[in-house]
Amino acid sequence: MSKITLFGTDDSVYVRIARMTLHEKGVDYELMPIDIFAVDSVPASYVDRQPFGKIPSFEHDGFRLYETGAITRYIDEAFPGPRLQPEDPRRRARMNQLISIADAYIYRPLVWGLYVELVSKAASGEPPDQRWVGEAREKMPVCLGALSDFLADSLWFCGDGLTLADLYLAPMLDYFLLVPEGADAFRKIENLRTWRDRIGRRESFLATCPLTRS
C-alpha cells in the first residue's frame, strides 16, 4: 500500500486544505506534526525537506512535494476518486484564479488581520495590532463581495461540482467566521451562507476541524 505522509499541524489553514483534498479523494495518510513556530525553531530535519520552513509538505512513496497548490493538484491527479479540477478550460482557469485570489487577497486580511488579531491574540491576553485590524476591515467587504460575485447562483465556486477552489476557501473562511464582525457580515450574503452550510456538512470538512477548536 502506498505510504503518504503530510507534515504540519492540524490548526494550519494550508495543512487543512491538503487534508480536505486527501479526504475528498478517499486517500489514507499520516499527519506528522511539525510546529514551525516552536521556540527552538524549525527542526533541521524538516528544513531538509522544506528549505523555506513552511507547512505543509508531503511525501508519497519517496516523492516529496511542498507548496499546497502543487500538493493538492498532485493528490487529485495521482489518486482515483472524484475529480477536483474541472476538465473545461474556462472552469479550470476560474478555479486557478480563485486559488490565487485566496492566497493573495483572502488569507492575510481575513485570517491573520482579523482572526489572529481579534480572536487568537485575545485568547492569550495579547493586544491586537489596530493598524493591521483596520487594514483588514477595509479589505473585508471587497473580499466577500468578490467571492459572492464568483459564486453567483452556483452550488460551488466553479459550478455544480466541488473543486480545489472550494477546498482552499473553506478553511480560510472557517477561521474568519470565528470573528464576530466577520460572521455578521458573512451571514448577510445569502449565497456565501448557503455555500458554507453545504461545505460544512461534508465529511472532509468535519474530519479536519482543528483539534484545538473541537
N, C-alpha and C positions, 0 to 999 in steps of 0.2 A: 504494500500500500504506500502511496506517495506520502512523504513527510513534509508537512507545511508548517512553518513557524512564522508568526508575526511578532515583531519586537516593539514594545511600547507599553503605555499604561492605559487602563480601561477608561480613564476620565479624559483622555485626549480626543478632541474632535476628529483629527485626521486618522487616528487609530480606529476610532469607531466607524468612520467611513469605510475603511478597509474591512473591518469585521462585518459590517452590514452586507457588504458585497459578497463576502465568503458565505454568510448565512443564506443570502438570496440564491446563491448557486448550489447550496447544499454541500459545501466543502468543509470537511473536518480540519481543524487546525489547532495548534498550541499557541497560546499567548504568553510570550516570555517577557516578564516585567523589566522595563528599563526606565529609570527615573532620570530624565535629563536635567532636572532641577535639583538633583542631590547636592548636599553640602560639599561632598568630596569630589564633585564634578562628574562628568560622563565617564563611565568605565572605559579604560583603554581598549578593552576587547571589543567594545561596541563601536568606538571610533574607527577601528579597522574595517568594520562593516558599513559604517555611515560616517564618512570623514567630516561632515558638517555638524554631527552631533544631534540631529533631529530625529523625530519619530513620525511615522512608523518606518521600519524596514522589514524586509520579507525574504524568506528563503523557501524554495521548493526543490527538494532533491538536489541540493547543492547549487541551484541557480539563485543568485542574490539580486535583489532589487531594492532601491529606495526611491522615494517620491510617490505620493499617494496616487497621482494620476497614472503613473506607469504601473503601479501595483494593481489598481482596480481594473485597468484595461487588460492587463495580463490575466488576471483571475477570470474575467469574463470570456476571454478568448481561449484560454488553456483548459477550461473545465466544462463539462456538459452542464445542462440546466438552462433555465430561461435566459434569453439574450437580454443583456442590459445596455446594449448600444444599438440604436436604430440602423437598419440597413439603408433606408432612404437617405441620400446625401444631405438633403436640407435639414431633416430632423437630426441627423448626426452632427451637422455643423451647429445646430441650435443647442444640442446637448453640450458640445465642447465650449460654446460661448457661455452657457450658464455656469459651467465648471470654472471657467476663467473669471467670470463675474464673482462667483462665490469666493475664490481665492483672493482676488484683487480688491473687491469692494464690500463684501459682506462680513467676512471673518473678523477683520481687525476692529471695525467700529461696533458691530453688534455683539461679538463675543468678548473681546478684550476691552473695548471702550465702555461698554455698558455692563455686561455680566461680571467681568473680573473686577471692575472698579466699584460697582454698586452692590454686588451680592457677595462675591468671593472675599473681597477685602473687608467688607463689613462683618462677615462671619469671624474673621480673625482680629477684629478691632483696629484695622488699619484704615486711615482716612483715604478717600478716593482722590485721584488727580482730577480736579474740577476742569482743568483745561481740556484734558482728554475726553472727559464726560461730555463737555459742551460740544466738542467737535463731533462726537459720536451721535449726540442728539440731533445735530443739524443734518447728519447723513441718514439717519434712520428713516424718515419719510421717503427719501429718494430710493433707498434700498427696497423698502416694502412696496412702493409704487411700481418700481421696475419689475419686481418678482410677480406682482399681481398682473401686470400687463402681459408678461410672458406666459403665465398660466392661463389667463383668459377663462374660457369655459371648459377647458380640458380636464380630464381626470388627473393627469400627471403633467409634469412640466414640458414634456416633449410629445404629448398626445395621449393616446389611450393606454400606452404601456409604460410601466415603471422603467426608468433608466438610471444611469450613474448620476445624472443631474439631480434627481430626487434624493439619492443616497448621499450626495455631497451636502445638499442644503439641510436635510433633516437634522443632523447633529448640531449644526451651527444654530439653527433656529430653536432647537430644544433648549440650549443654554440661554439664548436671548429671551425666551418665554418665561424664564425664571426671574426676569427683571419686571417688576410690576408695571412700570410705564410701557415697557415693550409689549407685555401681554395685553394691555389695554388697547394699544394701537393695532396690534395684530388681530384681535377679536373683531375689530370694526371692518375688516376686509374679508368679505364672505368667502371668496374663492380660496384665499390662503387658509382660512379657518377650516374649511371642509377638506382641503388637501392635507392639512396637519392631522385632522381626525382620521383620515384614511390611512396615512402612512403610520400614524401612531398605533394602529391596530395590527400592523404586520409583525410577524414573529421576529424578523431581523431587527426591528426597532426595539421591541420589548426585551429580547435576549441580550442586547448590547447596552442597555441602560447602565451608566456607570455605577459601580458598587458603592461609591462614596455618596450616591444620591438615593440608593434603594432603601 
